[in-house]
Amino acid sequence: MKEKTKADQDLAGISAAIKTLESTLQIQQNDVKTLKLKLEKKLEEKKFLNVEEMLKFVVSEDKLLETEKDN
């Protein structure tokens, strides 16, 4: 009987963990949708056709520091 009780407790714990993970996943999926919409809006505002086009203008901090030292 103790084994069944232990198994039931384990099952309850695992079920709770799964529900928590599912909830977290749903939140993250909603966040992804929201952030994608915001990115698309910004790309449109700045007249970029896509992310790849925008990334051509992204420079690393190291590159900026290097450029500043040269000037």
mmCIF file of the N, C-alpha and C atoms, coordinates in Angstrom:
data_MODEL
# 
_entry.id   MODEL 
# 
loop_
_atom_site.group_PDB 
_atom_site.id 
_atom_site.type_symbol 
_atom_site.label_atom_id 
_atom_site.label_alt_id 
_atom_site.label_comp_id 
_atom_site.label_asym_id 
_atom_site.label_entity_id 
_atom_site.label_seq_id 
_atom_site.pdbx_PDB_ins_code 
_atom_site.Cartn_x 
_atom_site.Cartn_y 
_atom_site.Cartn_z 
_atom_site.occupancy 
_atom_site.B_iso_or_equiv 
_atom_site.pdbx_formal_charge 
_atom_site.auth_seq_id 
_atom_site.auth_comp_id 
_atom_site.auth_asym_id 
_atom_site.auth_atom_id 
_atom_site.pdbx_PDB_model_num 
ATOM 1   N N  . MET A 1 1  ? 0.819  -1.197 0.000   1.00 0.00 ? 1  MET A N  1 
ATOM 2   C CA . MET A 1 1  ? 0.000  0.000  0.000   1.00 0.00 ? 1  MET A CA 1 
ATOM 3   C C  . MET A 1 1  ? 0.862  1.260  0.000   1.00 0.00 ? 1  MET A C  1 
ATOM 4   N N  . LYS A 1 2  ? 2.004  1.219  0.700   1.00 0.00 ? 2  LYS A N  1 
ATOM 5   C CA . LYS A 1 2  ? 2.902  2.369  0.712   1.00 0.00 ? 2  LYS A CA 1 
ATOM 6   C C  . LYS A 1 2  ? 3.450  2.653  -0.682  1.00 0.00 ? 2  LYS A C  1 
ATOM 7   N N  . GLU A 1 3  ? 3.687  1.596  -1.442  1.00 0.00 ? 3  GLU A N  1 
ATOM 8   C CA . GLU A 1 3  ? 4.202  1.766  -2.797  1.00 0.00 ? 3  GLU A CA 1 
ATOM 9   C C  . GLU A 1 3  ? 3.171  2.472  -3.678  1.00 0.00 ? 3  GLU A C  1 
ATOM 10  N N  . LYS A 1 4  ? 1.908  2.101  -3.515  1.00 0.00 ? 4  LYS A N  1 
ATOM 11  C CA . LYS A 1 4  ? 0.851  2.747  -4.309  1.00 0.00 ? 4  LYS A CA 1 
ATOM 12  C C  . LYS A 1 4  ? 0.731  4.218  -3.927  1.00 0.00 ? 4  LYS A C  1 
ATOM 13  N N  . THR A 1 5  ? 0.790  4.505  -2.640  1.00 0.00 ? 5  THR A N  1 
ATOM 14  C CA . THR A 1 5  ? 0.722  5.890  -2.177  1.00 0.00 ? 5  THR A CA 1 
ATOM 15  C C  . THR A 1 5  ? 1.894  6.684  -2.734  1.00 0.00 ? 5  THR A C  1 
ATOM 16  N N  . LYS A 1 6  ? 3.074  6.102  -2.694  1.00 0.00 ? 6  LYS A N  1 
ATOM 17  C CA . LYS A 1 6  ? 4.272  6.764  -3.229  1.00 0.00 ? 6  LYS A CA 1 
ATOM 18  C C  . LYS A 1 6  ? 4.103  6.991  -4.736  1.00 0.00 ? 6  LYS A C  1 
ATOM 19  N N  . ALA A 1 7  ? 3.608  6.000  -5.447  1.00 0.00 ? 7  ALA A N  1 
ATOM 20  C CA . ALA A 1 7  ? 3.392  6.128  -6.885  1.00 0.00 ? 7  ALA A CA 1 
ATOM 21  C C  . ALA A 1 7  ? 2.351  7.202  -7.182  1.00 0.00 ? 7  ALA A C  1 
ATOM 22  N N  . ASP A 1 8  ? 1.298  7.259  -6.392  1.00 0.00 ? 8  ASP A N  1 
ATOM 23  C CA . ASP A 1 8  ? 0.266  8.284  -6.574  1.00 0.00 ? 8  ASP A CA 1 
ATOM 24  C C  . ASP A 1 8  ? 0.840  9.684  -6.332  1.00 0.00 ? 8  ASP A C  1 
ATOM 25  N N  . GLN A 1 9  ? 1.679  9.808  -5.314  1.00 0.00 ? 9  GLN A N  1 
ATOM 26  C CA . GLN A 1 9  ? 2.315  11.102 -5.026  1.00 0.00 ? 9  GLN A CA 1 
ATOM 27  C C  . GLN A 1 9  ? 3.256  11.499 -6.161  1.00 0.00 ? 9  GLN A C  1 
ATOM 28  N N  . ASP A 1 10 ? 4.020  10.522 -6.647  1.00 0.00 ? 10 ASP A N  1 
ATOM 29  C CA . ASP A 1 10 ? 4.922  10.789 -7.765  1.00 0.00 ? 10 ASP A CA 1 
ATOM 30  C C  . ASP A 1 10 ? 4.131  11.229 -8.993  1.00 0.00 ? 10 ASP A C  1 
ATOM 31  N N  . LEU A 1 11 ? 3.051  10.529 -9.270  1.00 0.00 ? 11 LEU A N  1 
ATOM 32  C CA . LEU A 1 11 ? 2.204  10.861 -10.410 1.00 0.00 ? 11 LEU A CA 1 
ATOM 33  C C  . LEU A 1 11 ? 1.625  12.265 -10.267 1.00 0.00 ? 11 LEU A C  1 
ATOM 34  N N  . ALA A 1 12 ? 1.175  12.603 -9.083  1.00 0.00 ? 12 ALA A N  1 
ATOM 35  C CA . ALA A 1 12 ? 0.615  13.940 -8.841  1.00 0.00 ? 12 ALA A CA 1 
ATOM 36  C C  . ALA A 1 12 ? 1.686  15.009 -9.062  1.00 0.00 ? 12 ALA A C  1 
ATOM 37  N N  . GLY A 1 13 ? 2.887  14.740 -8.590  1.00 0.00 ? 13 GLY A N  1 
ATOM 38  C CA . GLY A 1 13 ? 3.986  15.691 -8.772  1.00 0.00 ? 13 GLY A CA 1 
ATOM 39  C C  . GLY A 1 13 ? 4.344  15.873 -10.238 1.00 0.00 ? 13 GLY A C  1 
ATOM 40  N N  . ILE A 1 14 ? 4.405  14.771 -10.954 1.00 0.00 ? 14 ILE A N  1 
ATOM 41  C CA . ILE A 1 14 ? 4.726  14.828 -12.380 1.00 0.00 ? 14 ILE A CA 1 
ATOM 42  C C  . ILE A 1 14 ? 3.611  15.532 -13.146 1.00 0.00 ? 14 ILE A C  1 
ATOM 43  N N  . SER A 1 15 ? 2.380  15.239 -12.808 1.00 0.00 ? 15 SER A N  1 
ATOM 44  C CA . SER A 1 15 ? 1.244  15.896 -13.473 1.00 0.00 ? 15 SER A CA 1 
ATOM 45  C C  . SER A 1 15 ? 1.273  17.401 -13.247 1.00 0.00 ? 15 SER A C  1 
ATOM 46  N N  . ALA A 1 16 ? 1.589  17.804 -12.027 1.00 0.00 ? 16 ALA A N  1 
ATOM 47  C CA . ALA A 1 16 ? 1.673  19.241 -11.717 1.00 0.00 ? 16 ALA A CA 1 
ATOM 48  C C  . ALA A 1 16 ? 2.808  19.885 -12.506 1.00 0.00 ? 16 ALA A C  1 
ATOM 49  N N  . ALA A 1 17 ? 3.936  19.193 -12.594 1.00 0.00 ? 17 ALA A N  1 
ATOM 50  C CA . ALA A 1 17 ? 5.074  19.724 -13.347 1.00 0.00 ? 17 ALA A CA 1 
ATOM 51  C C  . ALA A 1 17 ? 4.722  19.879 -14.823 1.00 0.00 ? 17 ALA A C  1 
ATOM 52  N N  . ILE A 1 18 ? 4.016  18.908 -15.372 1.00 0.00 ? 18 ILE A N  1 
ATOM 53  C CA . ILE A 1 18 ? 3.604  18.977 -16.776 1.00 0.00 ? 18 ILE A CA 1 
ATOM 54  C C  . ILE A 1 18 ? 2.668  20.151 -17.003 1.00 0.00 ? 18 ILE A C  1 
ATOM 55  N N  . LYS A 1 19 ? 1.721  20.359 -16.104 1.00 0.00 ? 19 LYS A N  1 
ATOM 56  C CA . LYS A 1 19 ? 0.799  21.491 -16.241 1.00 0.00 ? 19 LYS A CA 1 
ATOM 57  C C  . LYS A 1 19 ? 1.552  22.816 -16.195 1.00 0.00 ? 19 LYS A C  1 
ATOM 58  N N  . THR A 1 20 ? 2.527  22.897 -15.299 1.00 0.00 ? 20 THR A N  1 
ATOM 59  C CA . THR A 1 20 ? 3.334  24.109 -15.200 1.00 0.00 ? 20 THR A CA 1 
ATOM 60  C C  . THR A 1 20 ? 4.118  24.338 -16.485 1.00 0.00 ? 20 THR A C  1 
ATOM 61  N N  . LEU A 1 21 ? 4.722  23.282 -17.009 1.00 0.00 ? 21 LEU A N  1 
ATOM 62  C CA . LEU A 1 21 ? 5.490  23.395 -18.247 1.00 0.00 ? 21 LEU A CA 1 
ATOM 63  C C  . LEU A 1 21 ? 4.594  23.772 -19.428 1.00 0.00 ? 21 LEU A C  1 
ATOM 64  N N  . GLU A 1 22 ? 3.415  23.206 -19.489 1.00 0.00 ? 22 GLU A N  1 
ATOM 65  C CA . GLU A 1 22 ? 2.477  23.545 -20.561 1.00 0.00 ? 22 GLU A CA 1 
ATOM 66  C C  . GLU A 1 22 ? 2.069  25.013 -20.483 1.00 0.00 ? 22 GLU A C  1 
ATOM 67  N N  . SER A 1 23 ? 1.827  25.473 -19.279 1.00 0.00 ? 23 SER A N  1 
ATOM 68  C CA . SER A 1 23 ? 1.450  26.870 -19.074 1.00 0.00 ? 23 SER A CA 1 
ATOM 69  C C  . SER A 1 23 ? 2.601  27.790 -19.489 1.00 0.00 ? 23 SER A C  1 
ATOM 70  N N  . THR A 1 24 ? 3.801  27.454 -19.078 1.00 0.00 ? 24 THR A N  1 
ATOM 71  C CA . THR A 1 24 ? 4.980  28.243 -19.429 1.00 0.00 ? 24 THR A CA 1 
ATOM 72  C C  . THR A 1 24 ? 5.187  28.248 -20.939 1.00 0.00 ? 24 THR A C  1 
ATOM 73  N N  . LEU A 1 25 ? 5.009  27.102 -21.570 1.00 0.00 ? 25 LEU A N  1 
ATOM 74  C CA . LEU A 1 25 ? 5.136  27.003 -23.022 1.00 0.00 ? 25 LEU A CA 1 
ATOM 75  C C  . LEU A 1 25 ? 4.130  27.914 -23.710 1.00 0.00 ? 25 LEU A C  1 
ATOM 76  N N  . GLN A 1 26 ? 2.903  27.919 -23.250 1.00 0.00 ? 26 GLN A N  1 
ATOM 77  C CA . GLN A 1 26 ? 1.868  28.766 -23.839 1.00 0.00 ? 26 GLN A CA 1 
ATOM 78  C C  . GLN A 1 26 ? 2.241  30.239 -23.713 1.00 0.00 ? 26 GLN A C  1 
ATOM 79  N N  . ILE A 1 27 ? 2.750  30.619 -22.564 1.00 0.00 ? 27 ILE A N  1 
ATOM 80  C CA . ILE A 1 27 ? 3.176  32.012 -22.351 1.00 0.00 ? 27 ILE A CA 1 
ATOM 81  C C  . ILE A 1 27 ? 4.306  32.362 -23.316 1.00 0.00 ? 27 ILE A C  1 
ATOM 82  N N  . GLN A 1 28 ? 5.284  31.459 -23.441 1.00 0.00 ? 28 GLN A N  1 
ATOM 83  C CA . GLN A 1 28 ? 6.414  31.708 -24.325 1.00 0.00 ? 28 GLN A CA 1 
ATOM 84  C C  . GLN A 1 28 ? 5.969  31.776 -25.787 1.00 0.00 ? 28 GLN A C  1 
ATOM 85  N N  . GLN A 1 29 ? 5.047  30.929 -26.186 1.00 0.00 ? 29 GLN A N  1 
ATOM 86  C CA . GLN A 1 29 ? 4.545  30.967 -27.557 1.00 0.00 ? 29 GLN A CA 1 
ATOM 87  C C  . GLN A 1 29 ? 3.822  32.280 -27.830 1.00 0.00 ? 29 GLN A C  1 
ATOM 88  N N  . ASN A 1 30 ? 3.074  32.768 -26.857 1.00 0.00 ? 30 ASN A N  1 
ATOM 89  C CA . ASN A 1 30 ? 2.401  34.064 -27.003 1.00 0.00 ? 30 ASN A CA 1 
ATOM 90  C C  . ASN A 1 30 ? 3.431  35.192 -27.097 1.00 0.00 ? 30 ASN A C  1 
ATOM 91  N N  . ASP A 1 31 ? 4.475  35.095 -26.276 1.00 0.00 ? 31 ASP A N  1 
ATOM 92  C CA . ASP A 1 31 ? 5.540  36.098 -26.320 1.00 0.00 ? 31 ASP A CA 1 
ATOM 93  C C  . ASP A 1 31 ? 6.217  36.111 -27.687 1.00 0.00 ? 31 ASP A C  1 
ATOM 94  N N  . VAL A 1 32 ? 6.457  34.943 -28.244 1.00 0.00 ? 32 VAL A N  1 
ATOM 95  C CA . VAL A 1 32 ? 7.081  34.845 -29.566 1.00 0.00 ? 32 VAL A CA 1 
ATOM 96  C C  . VAL A 1 32 ? 6.208  35.539 -30.608 1.00 0.00 ? 32 VAL A C  1 
ATOM 97  N N  . LYS A 1 33 ? 4.922  35.274 -30.578 1.00 0.00 ? 33 LYS A N  1 
ATOM 98  C CA . LYS A 1 33 ? 4.006  35.908 -31.530 1.00 0.00 ? 33 LYS A CA 1 
ATOM 99  C C  . LYS A 1 33 ? 4.052  37.433 -31.390 1.00 0.00 ? 33 LYS A C  1 
ATOM 100 N N  . THR A 1 34 ? 3.993  37.904 -30.161 1.00 0.00 ? 34 THR A N  1 
ATOM 101 C CA . THR A 1 34 ? 4.000  39.340 -29.901 1.00 0.00 ? 34 THR A CA 1 
ATOM 102 C C  . THR A 1 34 ? 5.302  39.972 -30.382 1.00 0.00 ? 34 THR A C  1 
ATOM 103 N N  . LEU A 1 35 ? 6.422  39.337 -30.061 1.00 0.00 ? 35 LEU A N  1 
ATOM 104 C CA . LEU A 1 35 ? 7.720  39.885 -30.454 1.00 0.00 ? 35 LEU A CA 1 
ATOM 105 C C  . LEU A 1 35 ? 7.915  39.847 -31.970 1.00 0.00 ? 35 LEU A C  1 
ATOM 106 N N  . LYS A 1 36 ? 7.420  38.818 -32.622 1.00 0.00 ? 36 LYS A N  1 
ATOM 107 C CA . LYS A 1 36 ? 7.517  38.750 -34.082 1.00 0.00 ? 36 LYS A CA 1 
ATOM 108 C C  . LYS A 1 36 ? 6.722  39.879 -34.716 1.00 0.00 ? 36 LYS A C  1 
ATOM 109 N N  . LEU A 1 37 ? 5.540  40.149 -34.175 1.00 0.00 ? 37 LEU A N  1 
ATOM 110 C CA . LEU A 1 37 ? 4.731  41.255 -34.697 1.00 0.00 ? 37 LEU A CA 1 
ATOM 111 C C  . LEU A 1 37 ? 5.434  42.593 -34.506 1.00 0.00 ? 37 LEU A C  1 
ATOM 112 N N  . LYS A 1 38 ? 6.039  42.779 -33.338 1.00 0.00 ? 38 LYS A N  1 
ATOM 113 C CA . LYS A 1 38 ? 6.762  44.022 -33.069 1.00 0.00 ? 38 LYS A CA 1 
ATOM 114 C C  . LYS A 1 38 ? 7.950  44.171 -34.015 1.00 0.00 ? 38 LYS A C  1 
ATOM 115 N N  . LEU A 1 39 ? 8.668  43.066 -34.246 1.00 0.00 ? 39 LEU A N  1 
ATOM 116 C CA . LEU A 1 39 ? 9.808  43.104 -35.162 1.00 0.00 ? 39 LEU A CA 1 
ATOM 117 C C  . LEU A 1 39 ? 9.345  43.441 -36.573 1.00 0.00 ? 39 LEU A C  1 
ATOM 118 N N  . GLU A 1 40 ? 8.287  42.796 -37.030 1.00 0.00 ? 40 GLU A N  1 
ATOM 119 C CA . GLU A 1 40 ? 7.759  43.074 -38.366 1.00 0.00 ? 40 GLU A CA 1 
ATOM 120 C C  . GLU A 1 40 ? 7.351  44.538 -38.500 1.00 0.00 ? 40 GLU A C  1 
ATOM 121 N N  . LYS A 1 41 ? 6.742  45.079 -37.459 1.00 0.00 ? 41 LYS A N  1 
ATOM 122 C CA . LYS A 1 41 ? 6.322  46.482 -37.480 1.00 0.00 ? 41 LYS A CA 1 
ATOM 123 C C  . LYS A 1 41 ? 7.537  47.407 -37.585 1.00 0.00 ? 41 LYS A C  1 
ATOM 124 N N  . LYS A 1 42 ? 8.581  47.107 -36.811 1.00 0.00 ? 42 LYS A N  1 
ATOM 125 C CA . LYS A 1 42 ? 9.789  47.932 -36.851 1.00 0.00 ? 42 LYS A CA 1 
ATOM 126 C C  . LYS A 1 42 ? 10.486 47.827 -38.204 1.00 0.00 ? 42 LYS A C  1 
ATOM 127 N N  . LEU A 1 43 ? 10.537 46.614 -38.753 1.00 0.00 ? 43 LEU A N  1 
ATOM 128 C CA . LEU A 1 43 ? 11.145 46.437 -40.069 1.00 0.00 ? 43 LEU A CA 1 
ATOM 129 C C  . LEU A 1 43 ? 10.413 47.284 -41.105 1.00 0.00 ? 43 LEU A C  1 
ATOM 130 N N  . GLU A 1 44 ? 9.102  47.267 -41.024 1.00 0.00 ? 44 GLU A N  1 
ATOM 131 C CA . GLU A 1 44 ? 8.273  48.045 -41.948 1.00 0.00 ? 44 GLU A CA 1 
ATOM 132 C C  . GLU A 1 44 ? 8.510  49.545 -41.756 1.00 0.00 ? 44 GLU A C  1 
ATOM 133 N N  . GLU A 1 45 ? 8.554  49.986 -40.495 1.00 0.00 ? 45 GLU A N  1 
ATOM 134 C CA . GLU A 1 45 ? 8.775  51.403 -40.199 1.00 0.00 ? 45 GLU A CA 1 
ATOM 135 C C  . GLU A 1 45 ? 10.113 51.888 -40.753 1.00 0.00 ? 45 GLU A C  1 
ATOM 136 N N  . LYS A 1 46 ? 11.116 51.021 -40.648 1.00 0.00 ? 46 LYS A N  1 
ATOM 137 C CA . LYS A 1 46 ? 12.464 51.396 -41.073 1.00 0.00 ? 46 LYS A CA 1 
ATOM 138 C C  . LYS A 1 46 ? 12.746 51.043 -42.538 1.00 0.00 ? 46 LYS A C  1 
ATOM 139 N N  . LYS A 1 47 ? 11.721 50.555 -43.223 1.00 0.00 ? 47 LYS A N  1 
ATOM 140 C CA . LYS A 1 47 ? 11.784 50.258 -44.659 1.00 0.00 ? 47 LYS A CA 1 
ATOM 141 C C  . LYS A 1 47 ? 12.722 49.098 -45.022 1.00 0.00 ? 47 LYS A C  1 
ATOM 142 N N  . PHE A 1 48 ? 12.857 48.139 -44.125 1.00 0.00 ? 48 PHE A N  1 
ATOM 143 C CA . PHE A 1 48 ? 13.608 46.925 -44.425 1.00 0.00 ? 48 PHE A CA 1 
ATOM 144 C C  . PHE A 1 48 ? 12.650 45.890 -44.997 1.00 0.00 ? 48 PHE A C  1 
ATOM 145 N N  . LEU A 1 49 ? 13.125 45.141 -45.972 1.00 0.00 ? 49 LEU A N  1 
ATOM 146 C CA . LEU A 1 49 ? 12.292 44.096 -46.566 1.00 0.00 ? 49 LEU A CA 1 
ATOM 147 C C  . LEU A 1 49 ? 12.188 42.876 -45.669 1.00 0.00 ? 49 LEU A C  1 
ATOM 148 N N  . ASN A 1 50 ? 13.282 42.595 -44.935 1.00 0.00 ? 50 ASN A N  1 
ATOM 149 C CA . ASN A 1 50 ? 13.312 41.426 -44.060 1.00 0.00 ? 50 ASN A CA 1 
ATOM 150 C C  . ASN A 1 50 ? 14.429 41.570 -43.036 1.00 0.00 ? 50 ASN A C  1 
ATOM 151 N N  . VAL A 1 51 ? 14.534 40.604 -42.152 1.00 0.00 ? 51 VAL A N  1 
ATOM 152 C CA . VAL A 1 51 ? 15.532 40.643 -41.073 1.00 0.00 ? 51 VAL A CA 1 
ATOM 153 C C  . VAL A 1 51 ? 16.940 40.587 -41.657 1.00 0.00 ? 51 VAL A C  1 
ATOM 154 N N  . GLU A 1 52 ? 17.137 39.763 -42.683 1.00 0.00 ? 52 GLU A N  1 
ATOM 155 C CA . GLU A 1 52 ? 18.460 39.631 -43.280 1.00 0.00 ? 52 GLU A CA 1 
ATOM 156 C C  . GLU A 1 52 ? 18.980 40.970 -43.789 1.00 0.00 ? 52 GLU A C  1 
ATOM 157 N N  . GLU A 1 53 ? 18.097 41.733 -44.394 1.00 0.00 ? 53 GLU A N  1 
ATOM 158 C CA . GLU A 1 53 ? 18.489 43.053 -44.894 1.00 0.00 ? 53 GLU A CA 1 
ATOM 159 C C  . GLU A 1 53 ? 18.894 43.962 -43.732 1.00 0.00 ? 53 GLU A C  1 
ATOM 160 N N  . MET A 1 54 ? 18.133 43.916 -42.654 1.00 0.00 ? 54 MET A N  1 
ATOM 161 C CA . MET A 1 54 ? 18.438 44.733 -41.489 1.00 0.00 ? 54 MET A CA 1 
ATOM 162 C C  . MET A 1 54 ? 19.779 44.334 -40.867 1.00 0.00 ? 54 MET A C  1 
ATOM 163 N N  . LEU A 1 55 ? 20.047 43.035 -40.826 1.00 0.00 ? 55 LEU A N  1 
ATOM 164 C CA . LEU A 1 55 ? 21.259 42.542 -40.173 1.00 0.00 ? 55 LEU A CA 1 
ATOM 165 C C  . LEU A 1 55 ? 22.535 43.022 -40.857 1.00 0.00 ? 55 LEU A C  1 
ATOM 166 N N  . LYS A 1 56 ? 22.434 43.435 -42.108 1.00 0.00 ? 56 LYS A N  1 
ATOM 167 C CA . LYS A 1 56 ? 23.601 43.981 -42.801 1.00 0.00 ? 56 LYS A CA 1 
ATOM 168 C C  . LYS A 1 56 ? 24.098 45.252 -42.115 1.00 0.00 ? 56 LYS A C  1 
ATOM 169 N N  . PHE A 1 57 ? 23.203 45.904 -41.382 1.00 0.00 ? 57 PHE A N  1 
ATOM 170 C CA . PHE A 1 57 ? 23.551 47.156 -40.722 1.00 0.00 ? 57 PHE A CA 1 
ATOM 171 C C  . PHE A 1 57 ? 23.901 46.977 -39.245 1.00 0.00 ? 57 PHE A C  1 
ATOM 172 N N  . VAL A 1 58 ? 23.860 45.769 -38.775 1.00 0.00 ? 58 VAL A N  1 
ATOM 173 C CA . VAL A 1 58 ? 24.177 45.490 -37.375 1.00 0.00 ? 58 VAL A CA 1 
ATOM 174 C C  . VAL A 1 58 ? 25.680 45.302 -37.244 1.00 0.00 ? 58 VAL A C  1 
ATOM 175 N N  . VAL A 1 59 ? 26.256 45.983 -36.267 1.00 0.00 ? 59 VAL A N  1 
ATOM 176 C CA . VAL A 1 59 ? 27.701 45.926 -36.055 1.00 0.00 ? 59 VAL A CA 1 
ATOM 177 C C  . VAL A 1 59 ? 27.952 45.507 -34.617 1.00 0.00 ? 59 VAL A C  1 
ATOM 178 N N  . SER A 1 60 ? 28.981 44.708 -34.415 1.00 0.00 ? 60 SER A N  1 
ATOM 179 C CA . SER A 1 60 ? 29.304 44.259 -33.063 1.00 0.00 ? 60 SER A CA 1 
ATOM 180 C C  . SER A 1 60 ? 29.916 45.403 -32.257 1.00 0.00 ? 60 SER A C  1 
ATOM 181 N N  . GLU A 1 61 ? 29.853 45.270 -30.955 1.00 0.00 ? 61 GLU A N  1 
ATOM 182 C CA . GLU A 1 61 ? 30.431 46.283 -30.076 1.00 0.00 ? 61 GLU A CA 1 
ATOM 183 C C  . GLU A 1 61 ? 31.936 46.364 -30.287 1.00 0.00 ? 61 GLU A C  1 
ATOM 184 N N  . ASP A 1 62 ? 32.574 45.218 -30.508 1.00 0.00 ? 62 ASP A N  1 
ATOM 185 C CA . ASP A 1 62 ? 34.021 45.203 -30.758 1.00 0.00 ? 62 ASP A CA 1 
ATOM 186 C C  . ASP A 1 62 ? 34.374 46.017 -32.002 1.00 0.00 ? 62 ASP A C  1 
ATOM 187 N N  . LYS A 1 63 ? 33.562 45.856 -33.041 1.00 0.00 ? 63 LYS A N  1 
ATOM 188 C CA . LYS A 1 63 ? 33.799 46.601 -34.282 1.00 0.00 ? 63 LYS A CA 1 
ATOM 189 C C  . LYS A 1 63 ? 33.621 48.101 -34.053 1.00 0.00 ? 63 LYS A C  1 
ATOM 190 N N  . LEU A 1 64 ? 32.626 48.470 -33.259 1.00 0.00 ? 64 LEU A N  1 
ATOM 191 C CA . LEU A 1 64 ? 32.421 49.889 -32.945 1.00 0.00 ? 64 LEU A CA 1 
ATOM 192 C C  . LEU A 1 64 ? 33.616 50.454 -32.175 1.00 0.00 ? 64 LEU A C  1 
ATOM 193 N N  . LEU A 1 65 ? 34.089 49.705 -31.194 1.00 0.00 ? 65 LEU A N  1 
ATOM 194 C CA . LEU A 1 65 ? 35.238 50.154 -30.414 1.00 0.00 ? 65 LEU A CA 1 
ATOM 195 C C  . LEU A 1 65 ? 36.469 50.296 -31.295 1.00 0.00 ? 65 LEU A C  1 
ATOM 196 N N  . GLU A 1 66 ? 36.648 49.362 -32.201 1.00 0.00 ? 66 GLU A N  1 
ATOM 197 C CA . GLU A 1 66 ? 37.768 49.392 -33.128 1.00 0.00 ? 66 GLU A CA 1 
ATOM 198 C C  . GLU A 1 66 ? 37.692 50.635 -34.013 1.00 0.00 ? 66 GLU A C  1 
ATOM 199 N N  . THR A 1 67 ? 36.514 50.945 -34.492 1.00 0.00 ? 67 THR A N  1 
ATOM 200 C CA . THR A 1 67 ? 36.315 52.122 -35.342 1.00 0.00 ? 67 THR A CA 1 
ATOM 201 C C  . THR A 1 67 ? 36.571 53.405 -34.559 1.00 0.00 ? 67 THR A C  1 
ATOM 202 N N  . GLU A 1 68 ? 36.110 53.435 -33.306 1.00 0.00 ? 68 GLU A N  1 
ATOM 203 C CA . GLU A 1 68 ? 36.325 54.625 -32.469 1.00 0.00 ? 68 GLU A CA 1 
ATOM 204 C C  . GLU A 1 68 ? 37.808 54.841 -32.217 1.00 0.00 ? 68 GLU A C  1 
ATOM 205 N N  . LYS A 1 69 ? 38.554 53.774 -32.004 1.00 0.00 ? 69 LYS A N  1 
ATOM 206 C CA . LYS A 1 69 ? 40.009 53.893 -31.757 1.00 0.00 ? 69 LYS A CA 1 
ATOM 207 C C  . LYS A 1 69 ? 40.727 54.424 -32.989 1.00 0.00 ? 69 LYS A C  1 
ATOM 208 N N  . ASP A 1 70 ? 40.252 54.019 -34.160 1.00 0.00 ? 70 ASP A N  1 
ATOM 209 C CA . ASP A 1 70 ? 40.878 54.453 -35.412 1.00 0.00 ? 70 ASP A CA 1 
ATOM 210 C C  . ASP A 1 70 ? 40.653 55.943 -35.651 1.00 0.00 ? 70 ASP A C  1 
ATOM 211 N N  . ASN A 1 71 ? 39.571 56.481 -35.107 1.00 0.00 ? 71 ASN A N  1 
ATOM 212 C CA . ASN A 1 71 ? 39.275 57.907 -35.316 1.00 0.00 ? 71 ASN A CA 1 
ATOM 213 C C  . ASN A 1 71 ? 39.891 58.671 -34.211 1.00 0.00 ? 71 ASN A C  1 
# 
